Each structure stands twice: as C-alpha cells, then as structure tokens.
Amino acid sequence: MKCFNPLTRVALLVTVLCFLGSCAASNSSGVPGADGSTTASSKKGKKAKKEEYSPAGEWAYDVETPDGGSSGTMTVTGGPGTYEVILKTDQFGEIRVYDLDMTGESMMGKIDVAGVTAEMEGDFDGDSFSGALVLGDEVYPIEAVRTSKE
C-alpha cells in the first residue's frame, strides 16, 4: 500500500468495507452467516408450513352390514380440489363417489348403490380411514387401510 497516496488508501478501504458490509447485510445467496442462519433464502418459513395430507392411493376397505359385510378397494386419485374416489366392489362393480368434499383429512360424498343414494363420510389418519355409510336411518361403519400410494 506504499504505492498509493493516503487519500487513495482511504477511498480503497471505504470501498472494501462498504462491499463487505452490503454482503453481510443482504446474505441472499443462501450461504450461512456467522450464526449458521441465512436471511433471504431462509428455510424457516418452509419448515413452519405443514405439508398438506394426500389420501391418494389404493385402499382396502370393509363395510359392516347386517348381512355380514362387504369389502373391496377404494381408489383415490387427483389432488386438492380435484380428488376422485371410486369404490370397487364384487357385488356392485365400480361405484363413483360424487358431490365429493375433501377438506383437510375429512371426506364427504354420496354413492348410488343399486339405485339407492347413500352418504359416505369419514376421516383419514395417515394410512387408515374410518367413517360411515349412511343410508336413511341406517349407519354402516367403514374402515380402510392404504395398500399403496399414488
């Protein structure tokens, strides 16, 4: 620094300090600061947001009925706002759940079984589902276990 006059040295030092100060203040590169945290690209906000539950996949279900019960496969496809549910039965073939409302981990909808409308409602809990089929005054419990994810 002997080759620079005192005024040039001060200007160079101020420029370097300003550059370093602005880099430290706007740590937007995602590189951790001295305390290990980042500012602009902090992942704190992403970790705080809970991942939305998806019931998509194949489910083996059992319905308790007065004549001994029924079982089959419930297929859930799509995503939030576009879910579709189809029940596959040995007795009635494929039954689509219509007027479907999936909110959080709850499901409500209607099915037609041999010309009769029943309401289906229940809650998902990870890889299990429990609810009921409501047909008039009668309520039939339904339980399901996810066998594969979509």
LINVENJO-V203727 format. One record per residue. BURIAL is b if it has 9 or more other ideal C-beta (glycine too) atoms within 8 Angstrom, else e. Layout:
BEGIN
BURIAL / BURIAL
END
This chain:
BEGIN
e / e / e / e / e / e / e / e / b / e / e / b / e / e / e / e / e / e / e / e / e / e / e / e / e / e / b / e / e / e / e / e / b / e / e / e / e / b / b / e / e / e / e / e / e / e / e / e / e / e / e / e / e / e / b / b / b / b / b / b / b / b / b / e / e / e / e / e / e / b / e / b / b / b / b / b / e / e / e / e / e / e / b / b / b / b / b / b / b / e / e / e / e / e / b / b / b / e / e / b / e / e / e / e / e / b / b / b / b / b / b / b / b / e / e / e / e / b / b / b / b / b / b / b / e / e / e / b / b / b / b / b / b / b / b / e / e / e / e / b / b / b / b / b / b / b / e / e / e / e
END
